[in-house]
């Protein structure tokens, strides 16, 4: 009789362990003594586990100087993490650090340029594994057109010489970049003060203009397509607007529904899906809690429903990353944990907890995502502004 009871208890323990594994919770086995010389093993929950996410060991890296704005990150085709940042108050350069075979290496893509350089766009990794970087540069001495966009390529060991794309009059200029199927970059620029202009350029032997036209009223985003046109977005009283520019003409304005356009709250993937995200209060148990909101506009200009993300406490830091593919990542910080979520196009995937040592106090500062290889990396800044903890996960 006692043998049957013990077998039944053991079976309950096995079934519980299987349920915990499939539900995304990670069991660790602890022994509970039933009688001398006999033990029944039952699962005890110790931390979150998300199937398909395989977190590696943490890296710690010290960078040469602080960042004046949130940095940007990338993962190359070898799976190596890269971090990019600038600090206007120190040296006016773009800084780059990456994990080489012999440890972390720091470089200056903007070396040789006098003036202030600032990051403007996510680095893009092409099919050959090269990293394309664009940034905004205020020249010294300034001249008649004191601002310009610069471009350089990292080939796995070194940077090409910085290349000037275009000179501009206004420091309000913004740019959006993409690579086509042949890894040729396309650049969309919005520039002006009262009469806003849209500029489209592509790199062939040299940078060639594709379009120069007046921006429609309320348009504020210029996303170049992979050929010779562009998608334009804007908002009016919290209503999202869309225009298509092609063959020298702007199509009639279309209303897409409610939507928000915020600084660094817009990202595109290579299939022309646009991701919007923002923080807003939601009533939880009678109290307002700041949660992360996300909405996707697919390549057919259809809006997904707005989804809310976060725990019982308010969401703090939020960072995002897209890639030269269809993956998009959002990482954010809650009071007791850090979370990350992936989308494939507009299709949401799993949400995972970023593992971290309990005694560490860090801020989520950057995230990178890659579909070749399938991987994500998160950069978390420690109390000392020059030290980062880097965690990467291989994805099934």
C-alpha positions in Angstrom: 0.0 0.0 0.0 2.8 2.4 0.9 4.5 1.7 -2.4 1.4 2.7 -4.3 1.2 6.0 -2.4 4.8 6.8 -3.1 4.4 6.0 -6.8 1.3 8.2 -6.9 3.2 11.1 -5.2 6.1 10.7 -7.6 3.7 10.7 -10.6 2.1 14.0 -9.3 5.6 15.5 -9.0 6.4 14.5 -12.6 3.1 15.9 -14.0 3.6 19.1 -12.1 7.1 19.5 -13.5 5.9 18.9 -17.0 3.1 21.5 -16.6 5.6 24.1 -15.3 8.0 23.5 -18.2 5.3 23.9 -20.8 3.7 26.9 -19.1 7.0 28.9 -19.3 8.1 28.7 -15.6 11.4 27.1 -14.8 11.4 24.4 -12.1 14.4 23.6 -10.0 14.4 20.3 -8.2 14.6 20.3 -4.3 14.4 17.2 -2.1 11.7 16.7 0.5 12.4 13.8 2.9 9.4 11.4 3.3 11.2 8.8 5.6 14.8 7.8 6.3 16.5 6.7 3.1 13.6 7.7 0.9 13.0 11.0 -1.0 10.2 12.4 -3.1 11.4 15.1 -5.6 9.0 18.0 -6.2 9.5 21.1 -8.4 10.0 24.5 -6.9 9.7 27.6 -9.1 12.8 29.7 -9.1 12.7 32.0 -12.2 10.9 32.7 -15.4 11.7 30.5 -18.4 10.4 31.1 -21.9 10.6 28.2 -24.3 12.6 29.0 -27.4 14.8 31.6 -25.6 18.2 30.4 -24.6 20.1 33.1 -22.6 23.9 33.0 -22.5 26.2 34.2 -19.9 26.4 38.0 -19.1 29.2 40.1 -20.5 30.4 43.2 -18.7 32.0 45.9 -20.8 33.4 49.3 -19.8 33.1 52.0 -22.5 35.4 55.0 -22.9 32.8 57.7 -22.0 29.2 58.2 -21.1 26.3 58.6 -23.5 24.3 61.8 -23.8 21.3 60.0 -25.4 20.2 56.3 -25.4 22.7 54.3 -27.5 21.8 52.1 -30.5 22.8 48.4 -31.0 23.2 45.8 -33.7 24.0 42.1 -34.1 26.2 41.1 -37.0 25.9 37.9 -39.1 28.4 36.2 -36.8 26.1 36.9 -33.8 28.4 39.5 -32.3 26.8 42.4 -30.4 27.7 46.0 -31.3 26.9 49.2 -29.4 26.9 52.8 -30.8 26.7 56.1 -28.9 27.7 59.7 -28.8 28.3 62.4 -26.2 28.2 66.0 -27.4 29.6 67.3 -24.2 32.8 65.4 -24.5 34.3 64.9 -27.9 31.5 65.1 -30.5 32.3 61.7 -32.0 30.3 58.6 -32.8 31.6 55.7 -30.7 31.4 52.0 -31.5 32.3 49.0 -29.4 31.9 45.3 -30.4 32.8 41.9 -29.2 35.7 40.6 -31.2 37.5 37.2 -31.0 40.0 38.7 -28.5 37.5 40.8 -26.4 35.7 44.1 -26.7 37.1 46.6 -29.2 36.2 50.3 -29.4 36.4 52.3 -32.6 35.5 55.8 -33.9 33.4 55.7 -37.1 33.5 59.5 -37.3 37.3 59.8 -36.9 38.7 62.8 -38.7 35.6 65.0 -38.6 35.6 68.3 -36.8 32.3 69.3 -35.2 29.5 67.5 -33.5 28.3 64.1 -34.6 25.1 62.5 -33.3 23.4 59.2 -33.9 20.2 59.4 -35.9 19.3 55.9 -37.2 19.6 52.2 -36.3 22.7 50.6 -37.8 21.8 48.2 -40.6 23.5 44.9 -41.2 23.5 43.7 -44.8 23.5 40.2 -46.3 27.3 40.2 -46.4 27.5 41.1 -42.7 28.7 44.6 -43.2 27.2 47.3 -40.9 25.9 50.5 -42.5 25.9 53.6 -40.2 24.3 57.0 -40.8 24.7 60.0 -38.5 24.0 63.8 -38.4 27.0 66.1 -38.3 27.3 69.8 -37.4 30.5 71.0 -39.2 33.2 73.2 -37.7 33.6 75.8 -39.0 29.9 76.0 -39.9 29.8 77.7 -43.4 26.6 78.5 -45.3 25.1 75.0 -44.9 26.5 73.8 -41.5 24.7 70.5 -41.3 25.1 67.2 -43.2 24.4 63.5 -43.0 27.4 61.2 -43.0 27.8 57.5 -43.9 30.3 54.8 -43.3 30.5 51.0 -43.5 32.1 48.5 -41.0 33.5 45.5 -42.8 34.1 43.3 -39.8 37.5 44.9 -38.7 37.6 48.5 -39.7 35.5 51.5 -40.8 35.6 53.1 -44.2 36.3 56.8 -44.4 33.2 58.9 -43.5 31.4 59.9 -46.6 29.2 63.1 -47.0 25.7 62.4 -48.3 24.2 65.9 -48.4 24.6 69.3 -46.8 21.6 71.1 -45.2 20.7 74.4 -43.8 18.6 73.3 -40.8 19.4 71.4 -37.7 15.8 70.2 -37.6 16.5 67.7 -40.5 15.7 64.1 -39.9 16.4 60.9 -41.9 15.1 57.4 -42.3 17.2 54.7 -44.0 16.8 51.2 -45.5 18.7 48.7 -47.7 17.2 47.3 -50.8 17.6 43.6 -52.0 21.0 44.4 -53.4 22.2 46.0 -50.1 22.1 49.5 -51.6 21.1 52.2 -49.1 18.1 54.4 -49.6 17.7 57.6 -47.6 14.7 59.8 -46.9 15.2 63.2 -45.4 12.8 65.8 -44.0 14.3 69.2 -43.8 13.1 72.8 -43.3 11.7 75.3 -40.9 8.2 76.5 -42.1 8.1 75.1 -45.7 9.2 71.5 -45.1 10.8 69.6 -47.9 11.2 65.8 -48.5 14.4 64.5 -50.2 15.0 61.0 -51.4 18.5 59.7 -52.3 20.1 56.4 -53.1 23.7 55.3 -53.4 24.9 54.0 -56.7 28.4 55.0 -57.7 27.7 58.2 -55.7 24.7 59.5 -53.8 22.0 60.3 -56.4 18.8 62.3 -55.8 15.5 60.5 -56.5 13.0 63.0 -55.4 12.7 66.6 -54.0 9.1 67.6 -53.1 7.1 69.7 -50.7 5.9 67.7 -47.7 2.1 67.3 -47.3 0.6 69.1 -44.4 0.8 66.9 -41.2 3.4 64.5 -42.7 6.4 64.0 -40.5 7.9 60.6 -41.4 9.5 59.7 -44.8 10.1 56.0 -45.1 11.9 55.2 -48.5 10.8 52.1 -50.2 13.3 49.6 -51.7 13.0 51.0 -55.2 12.4 54.7 -56.0 9.4 55.8 -54.0 8.5 56.5 -50.4 5.8 56.1 -47.7 4.8 59.2 -45.8 3.2 59.2 -42.4 1.9 61.9 -40.0 -0.8 62.5 -37.5 -3.5 65.2 -37.0 -5.3 65.3 -33.6 -4.1 61.8 -32.8 -5.4 60.4 -36.2 -2.7 58.6 -38.3 -2.4 59.8 -41.9 -0.6 58.1 -44.8 0.5 59.2 -48.3 2.4 57.3 -51.1 5.0 59.1 -53.1 5.8 57.5 -56.5 7.0 58.7 -59.9 7.1 62.3 -58.9 3.6 62.5 -57.4 2.0 62.2 -54.0 -1.1 60.1 -53.7 -4.3 61.3 -52.0 -4.1 61.4 -48.2 -5.5 58.3 -46.5 -6.8 58.1 -42.9 -5.6 55.0 -41.0 -7.3 55.5 -37.7 -6.0 56.5 -34.3 -2.3 56.5 -33.9 0.7 58.4 -32.3 4.0 59.5 -33.7 6.7 60.1 -31.1 10.4 60.6 -31.2 12.2 57.2 -31.3 8.8 55.6 -31.0 8.6 54.5 -34.7 10.5 51.6 -36.3 10.2 49.9 -39.7 11.2 46.5 -40.9 12.3 45.4 -44.4 8.7 44.4 -45.3 7.4 47.9 -44.8 5.7 47.2 -41.5 5.7 50.2 -39.2 5.7 49.8 -35.4 4.4 52.5 -33.1 4.9 52.4 -29.3 4.3 54.7 -26.4 3.6 54.8 -22.7 0.1 55.7 -21.4 -1.8 55.3 -18.1 -4.2 52.4 -17.7 -6.6 51.9 -14.7 -5.4 48.9 -12.8 -7.4 48.1 -9.6 -8.5 51.6 -9.3 -5.1 53.2 -9.8 -3.4 54.6 -12.9 -0.5 52.5 -14.1 1.8 53.6 -17.0 1.9 50.7 -19.4 3.7 50.2 -22.7 1.3 50.4 -25.8 2.1 49.0 -29.2 0.4 49.1 -32.6 1.6 47.9 -36.0 0.7 49.2 -39.5 1.4 46.4 -42.0 2.5 46.7 -45.6 -1.2 46.9 -46.7 -1.6 50.0 -44.3 -3.8 48.0 -42.0 -3.6 48.8 -38.3 -3.4 46.1 -35.6 -5.3 46.5 -32.3 -3.4 48.4 -29.6 -1.8 46.0 -27.2 -0.7 46.8 -23.6 2.4 45.4 -22.0 3.7 45.6 -18.5 3.2 44.2 -15.0 1.4 45.5 -11.9 3.8 48.5 -11.7 4.5 51.2 -14.1 6.8 50.7 -17.1 9.9 52.8 -17.1 12.7 52.7 -19.7 11.6 51.5 -23.2 14.0 50.7 -26.1 13.3 49.1 -29.5 15.2 47.6 -32.4 14.3 46.5 -35.9 16.6 44.8 -38.4 17.2 44.2 -42.1 14.4 41.5 -41.9 11.0 41.2 -40.4 11.8 41.0 -36.7 11.1 43.9 -34.3 11.9 43.9 -30.5 10.8 46.0 -27.6 12.5 45.9 -24.2 11.3 47.7 -21.1 11.8 48.0 -17.4 9.3 47.4 -14.6 9.8 47.8 -10.9 11.0 44.3 -10.2 12.1 42.9 -13.6 13.1 43.7 -17.2 11.1 42.3 -20.1 11.5 41.8 -23.9 9.0 41.0 -26.6 9.4 40.1 -30.3 7.2 40.7 -33.3 7.6 39.0 -36.7 6.1 41.6 -39.0 2.9 42.6 -37.2 2.6 39.1 -35.6 3.4 39.2 -31.8 5.6 36.5 -30.3 6.6 35.5 -26.8 7.4 37.9 -24.0 10.5 36.9 -21.9 12.0 38.1 -18.7 15.6 39.2 -19.1 17.7 37.3 -16.5 19.8 39.5 -14.2 21.7 39.1 -10.9 19.6 40.2 -8.0 22.2 42.6 -6.6 22.7 44.5 -9.8 21.0 47.8 -10.4 20.8 48.6 -14.1 18.8 50.5 -16.7 17.8 49.0 -20.0 19.5 51.2 -22.6 19.6 49.4 -25.9 18.4 46.2 -27.6 19.3 44.5 -30.9 17.6 41.8 -32.9 18.7 39.6 -35.7 17.0 36.9 -37.9 20.3 35.7 -39.2 21.3 34.3 -36.8 18.1 34.3 -34.7 19.3 36.3 -31.7 18.6 39.2 -29.4 21.0 41.2 -27.2 20.1 43.7 -24.4 22.5 46.3 -23.1 21.9 47.4 -19.5 23.8 50.3 -18.0 25.1 49.9 -14.5 25.3 52.7 -11.8 28.6 53.7 -13.2 27.6 55.3 -16.5 30.6 53.7 -18.3 29.8 50.1 -17.5 27.3 47.9 -19.3 26.0 44.4 -18.7 25.2 42.6 -22.0 22.8 39.6 -22.2 22.1 37.7 -25.4 19.6 35.0 -26.2 19.6 32.5 -29.0 16.1 32.0 -30.5 14.6 28.8 -31.8 
